[in-house]
Amino acid sequence: MSKTPSDRIDQLIRTFFRLAPDTPLSPDRTVESLGANEWLIIDLAIAVEAEFGLEISAERALALQTVGDWHQVVQDK
């Protein structure tokens, strides 16, 4: 079965923040609460760009505060 864009974003977030595969990622969960720092957020943005064919500026990436914000970036493409 194909993964949805939301599933793919969640997988990237879990990978970059070294979370267990079953870590709940509700849309309102902040990336800060997951252990994000500026470097991880920029790395995540690069991975999202590659995965979805997007361009996300560093400023935009750093403004994405929640898991839902990251989902919205992909939905808006």
Summary of the structure (lengths in Angstrom):
residues: 77
radius of gyration: 11.3
end to end distance: 22.8
largest distance: 34.7
contacts: 196
relative contact order: 0.21
helix: 58%
strand: 3%
